[in-house]
């Protein structure tokens, strides 16, 4: 799974899934495109941490 457009072909040719979103949240995985997109992933990541520690 990836969110960076330049990796779309390489990912899909290997069976992966490209998602045109600033972040992707899977069951235990939070992905953001680049370092500049990390603001999109911090909130869901902290929520996941809080749920696991509760």
C-alpha positions in Angstrom: 0.0 0.0 0.0 1.3 3.4 -0.8 0.2 7.0 -1.1 3.0 8.5 -3.2 2.0 8.8 -6.9 5.4 8.1 -8.4 5.4 4.6 -6.8 2.0 3.7 -8.1 3.2 1.6 -11.1 5.9 -0.3 -9.1 3.4 -1.1 -6.3 0.6 -2.3 -8.5 2.8 -4.4 -10.7 3.8 -6.4 -7.5 0.1 -6.8 -6.4 -0.1 -3.8 -4.0 -2.8 -1.2 -3.8 -2.2 2.5 -4.6 -4.5 4.9 -2.6 -4.7 8.6 -3.7 -5.1 10.0 -0.2 -2.8 11.9 2.1 -2.9 9.0 4.6 -4.0 5.4 4.7 -5.1 3.6 7.9 -5.1 -0.2 7.9 -5.8 -2.3 11.0 -2.4 -1.7 12.7 -0.6 0.4 10.0 -0.8 4.1 9.4 0.9 5.4 6.3 1.5 9.0 5.1 3.0 9.9 1.7 6.1 11.8 2.7 7.6 13.6 5.7 5.5 16.7 4.7 2.3 14.6 5.1 3.1 13.3 8.6 0.6 15.7 10.1 -2.2 13.5 8.5 -0.9 10.4 10.2 -0.1 11.5 13.8 -3.7 11.8 15.0 -4.8 8.3 13.9 -1.5 6.9 15.2 -2.0 8.5 18.7 -5.6 7.2 18.8 -4.3 3.7 18.0 -1.8 4.0 20.8 -4.4 5.1 23.3 -6.7 2.2 22.4 -4.0 -0.4 22.9 -3.0 1.0 26.3 -6.5 1.3 27.6 
